[in-house]
C-alpha cells in the first residue's frame, strides 16, 4: 500500500516563508547595490577593491541561491497539492 509522509499545510507554509525570504533578500540586495554604486568615486582605495571582489562574489552566490530557491517554491506548492489530494482520497 502506498504511503505518504508529509503535511501539505507545512509544505505550503514553508513555501510561503521561502518566497517572503527571497523577496526580502532581493530587496535588500537591490538596496545595497544602489548604495554601493552611489559611492561612486567617494571610496577609492585597496580596501574598496578587496571589498568589491568579496561583495561581487557574495552577490553571485546569493543570485545562485535565489534561482534555486525560486524553483523550489512552485515545486513545494505542487507537492503539497498532490499530497493533499492523496490524503483526501
Secondary structure, 3 states (H helix, E strand, C coil): CCCCCCCHHHHHHHHHHHHHHHHHHHHHHHHHHHHHHHCCCCCCCHHHHHHHHHHHHHHHHHHHHHHHHHHHHHHHHHHHHHHHHHHHC
